C-alpha cells in the first residue's frame, strides 16, 4: 500500500455513483478530482469533498483531443489515478495509458477481462458452471425456429440483449407476453448481430451482491442487499440482507474464473419461498446501487481502491436500514397516479397502496443523495436534474 495519500479522479457524468466516490474518498482525507462529462450549459458538479474538476464534452469522448484534455487535467491535479463509471470509457482509458497518452494510472480491469465479461451469454455460461440457479434461458433472433422452440407456458418473457451494441434500436430490458408479440418485436429491430437472451418473467424481488477482487486474486467485501421495490426494472429500495455462505462461494468462484479485478455487483432474482437465487447478470463497475449501499455503510469506492492496491478500505459497518432515492420515489408516485407502471415495477399492488408506501418511504427511508455532512453535493446533484438552457 502507498504511504502517500492518493489523489483519485473519477470520470463520468455527475451521477449518484460519481458523488458516492467523491464523498467516500474525500472522507478519508484524499484530494478528489473529477473529469465531468457535461456540456458547458449544464450545472457543474459540486461537493465539499471535491477539490477540483474539469469539463469534458461528450463529443470529445473516445477522441485524441479528449485524451489530451484528460491527461492535461491529471497532470495539473497531480492525480494518482483515474476510475471510470462506464466500462467503455475504462477500456478507452486503458488504451490511452498503453499508448503513453495518460500520466496517471487507470484503475480498471484489463480490456480483455472486461470484454470477456460483457456478453450475457458468457455470464450465463459461467453462472451455470459454478452452480448458480438459472431460469430457463433461450437465445432468439430473426430465425423463427428460435422463437418456436420456446414453450408457450414460458410467456411472458423478459428480453435482454447479449451485448448492448449488438441490437438496434438499443434496449436494456423488454417484456413480451405472447409469441406473436415476440415476433413483432424482432421484426421491428433494424439489426440483430447477436441473439437476444430470453427468460420467463418472474415477479420477484432482486438480490444484489457487491464485492471486489484484488490484483492478487483475493475476493473480499461480499455483501448482499435485497431489492424489494423496483421501478422500471431497476432498484427503487435496497436493504442489507443475510447471504448464504454457498452463494458467497459461488460468487467468488465466478469472478475467479473470469480473472476479474476491482469492484463488481451481481444481480439475482430472490425467491424466498424456494430459497433459490436466480442469476441475472454481473457488472464489473460502479453502478446504480453504489450510492445506496454507501448510505447503508458499504463503502464500495474504497473497496475499489483497495482492489488496486491504492489504499486500505476501512472496516465495513453495515447499517440495517432501507435506502432509496427521493427523486425516484417522487417519479414513481407520478407514474402510479397516471397508471403508467408496468410488469417491471415490483411488487404489483393497487395504485393507492403503491402511493401510500411511496409517501411512507419519502418520510422514513434513507436517501442516496441527501447528506447533512455534504449538503453542497446534494444541492449540486439536484440542480443537475433541473432543465437547463
N, C-alpha and C positions, 0 to 999 in steps of 0.2 A: 504494500500500500504506500502511496505517496505521502511524504511528511508535509510538504507544502499544500496549502488548501487549494483544491481545484477551482477553476473558473469555467463552469459549464455554460454552454449555449444551447438553447432549444430552437429548432426551426419548424415553423408551421403557422397556420392561422392562429389568431388569438382565441383559443377554444378552452373548454374545461380541462382537457389533459395538459395543454401547454401551461395554463395557470397553475395546475397542480404541481408541475415540475418546478416552476418559478418559486412557489411557496415552499415546497419540500426542501429544495436545495438552499434557498435563502435562509430558512430556519436553522440550517446547520452552519450558518455564518459564511457561506460561499458567496462570492460575487457572481451574479447570474446575468447573462445576456440573452438576447433573443434576436433571431432573424425572422421578422414578422412578414408573412406573405399577405399583402394587402395592397389596395390602391391608395394613392395619396389622399383620396377623398374620405376614406374610411377612418373612424376614430382610432387613435393609436392605442397600443397595449399599455397597461399600467398595473403596478403593484408596488407596495412598499419594499418588496424584495427584489424588484427588477432594477438593476443598476443602469443598464442602457439597452438600446435596441437599434436595429436598422430595418428599413423597409425594403422588401423585395417584391416587385410587382409579379403577379402570377405568370405574365407572358415572358418573364426572364428565367423562369424555372427551366432546367434542362438545357440551358444555353451556356456558351462560353462566357458571355458577358455576366450572366447570373453567377457563375462560379467565381469570376473575378470580384464581383461585389461582395460575395460571402467571404472570400479569403481576405479582402481588404478589411472587413469588419472584424474577422477573427484575429488578424494581426493587431488592429487598433485596440481591441479589447484584451489582448494577451490571453486568448482563450486556451484552456487545456484541451477541450474537445467539443464536439457538437453532436447532438442527438436529434433525430427527426421523428415526427409523429407518423408520417406516411412511409410505407415500405419502398415505394418507387423513388422517393427523394433520398432515402437511405442508400439505395443501390447507386443512384447518381452520384451522391457524395463519395461513396467508396471508389467509384471510377475516377472522380476528380482527384481524390487522395492518391490513388495508384499512379496517376499521371503527373504527380508532384504539383497539382493545382491547388492544394489546400495546405495551410501551415499548421493546422491543428489535427488532432486525432478525430476519427469518425467512430462513434460508439454505436455500432450496428453489426448484425451478423454478416459473415461473408456473403457476397451476392449469390453464390451457388446455393448456399443453405436457404436463403430467402426465396429463391426461385423454385427450389425443390418443394418448399412448403406451401406455395401458393395454390396449386391445383386442389380443388375439393376432392377429386378422385384419389389423389395421393394421400390426403389426410384420412379419408375413409379407409383406404387400404391399410395404412399404418395403425389406425384405431382398431381395426379388426385383428391385426396381427398381435397386438398387445393384450387382447381380450376384453376390450371395451364393448358395451352394449350398443347395438345399432338398430335403427328402424330399417325395414326393407328399403333398399336403395336401387333406383333404376337410372339408367342413362338414356336420355331421349334426344332425338334430333329430327330432321325432316323425313327420315325413313319411317313410314307408317308402321312398320313391323316393330320398331322400338316402342311405339305407343300401344299397339295392340297386345303386346306381351304383358302389359301391366294389368293385374286383376281388377275387375270393376269395383270390388269392395275395398280397394286401396284409396279410392277417392273420398274426400278432397285430397289433392296432392299439394305439397309445398315444393316449389321450384327454386333452385339456386344455380347460378352459372358456375361451371367448373373453374373458369377464370373470368374476372370482370370484363377484360378486354376481348374475350372470345365471342361475345354476343352483342349484336346491335339491333335495336336500341338497348343500351345498358340497363340492367336492373339488379337489385340486390336480392329480393325475395318476392315471390308471386304465388298466390293461391289459385288453383283451378279446381272446379267442382266436378267436372264431367270429362269424359274422353273427348267429346265434341269441343268443349271449351279449350282443352289442351291443344288439339289440332289447330284450332283457330289462332291460339296464341303463337304457336310455332310458325304458322303461315304469315303472321304479321312481322316476324323477325326479318330484318334485312340481311342479317348474316349470323350463321351459327358455325363457328370454326371448331368448337369442341362440344361434345354432347352436354346437355343440361342435366344436372342432378335432380332427381325427383324422389320424394319420400312421402309416405302418408302423413297428412297433417294431424298433429296430436295437440290438443288443447291442454297443455301442461305448463307449469312454471319452468323457468330456466335455473340451472345451476352454473355459476361461473367460478372457475378455479384459477386463481392467479398464482404466479410463481416466477422464478428466474433460474437461469443456469449459467454458471461461471465459465470463463475461458478454460479452466482446468477440468470442466465436466461435472461439477458438483451442482445438484439441484437443491434449491433452498426456497424458503418463504411460501411453500404451498399452503394456500388458504382458500376455503370455499365460501361462496356467498350465494344466497337464494334470491332469485328474482321472482317475486310473487305477483308483481304487476308489470305488464308490458304495454307499450304504446307504439303502434306502427311497427311492431315486431322487435323493438329494442327496449332496453332496460328503462323502466319508469321508477321502480323502487328496488332497493337492494338491502340485504341484511346478512351479517355473518351467519354461517351455517356449519354444523359439525360434519366433517368429511370422514368416510370410512377409510381406514389405512389401505385397503386393497385398491381403492380408486387413486389414492395418492401414489401408490407404487406404479400403477399403470400410467399415470401422467408422467412420472419421472422416466419410465422406460420409453414412452413415446418421444419425449424431447431428446433422450439419449440416442435413439435410433436415427434421428434426423440431424444430430450434431448441432442442435440449436444453441445459440449464445444470446444472453440478455434476457429481458423480461418477456413474459408471454401470458396469455389467458385462454383457457379452454371454455367452450360453451357446451352445455349438455341440456337435455330435457330432463326435468326432475319428476320421476314417477314415484311419489311417496307410497302409494298403495302397494306397488310391487317391489319397491326397494331398488329399482333399476334406474340407471342414469344413461340416457341415450346420447351418444356423441353427436354433436352438430358440426363444430369447427374449432380450430385453434388460430389465434392471431399472435404473431411474434412482434408485437409493437405495443405502444401505449394506445389506449382506446377510450371508448365511451364510458367505461366504468372506472377509469383511473382516478378521476376526481371524487367519485362517490366512495370508492373503497378507502381513499386517503382520509375522507371525513369519518370513516369507521376506524381509523388508526392503522390502516395497512399502507405503508409508505413505499409504493411501487417505484417512484422515481429514484429513491435512494437504493433500493434493491437493484435497479438497473445500473446505477453507477458501480455498485459493489460487484456486479457480474463481470464488469470490465476491469476490475482491479483498481478503481479510481479512489474509492473511499469506502470505509466500512459502513454498513447500514445499522442504524440504532435498533435496539430491541423493539419488536412489534407489540404494541399494547392494543389489541383489538377490542373495540367497544361494541357491545350488543345493542345496536340501535338501527332504526330504519332510516335510510338516506335516499333522497330523491333530488329532483330539480324543480324549483318552484315555478320557473317559467314553462317547463314541460308539463307540470300539473295544471297550470292555467290553460295551456293549449289543449290538453286532454279534456278539461271541463268544456271548452268551446266545442270540441268535436262531439262530446257526449250530448250536449244540448241540441246540436244541429243534426244528430243522427248520422254522423259520418264515421263512426267507429266500425271496424271490420273484424274478421276472424283473427287477425294479427294482434288485436288488442285483448290481452288476457288479464283477468278472467272475464268470461261472459256473464254479465249481470244486467238487471234492469237499469235504465238510464238514471233514475233517481238514486239508486244505490251507488252507482259509479260516481255521481256528483257529490253525494254526501261523504263518501270515503275520500274523494279528492280534496274536499274542503277540510276534512279532518287532517289530511296529510299536509296541506298548506300551513296549518297551525302547529302540528306536533312533530312532523318528520324533520330530520336534519336536512341541510341543503348542501349541495356540492360546491356552491359558489360563495354563499354568504359566510363571512368570517369576520368576527369583531377585531381580530388581530390584523386583518388586511382589508379594510373597507375600501381602500383605494383600488384594490384589484377587483372587488365585486362591482364597484361603480363603473370601472373601465369596461368590464365584461358586459354589463347590461347596456351600457352606451353602444357597444358594438352590435347589439341586437336591433337597435333602432334604425329606421330608414335613414340613409344619408343622401346628400345631394351634391 
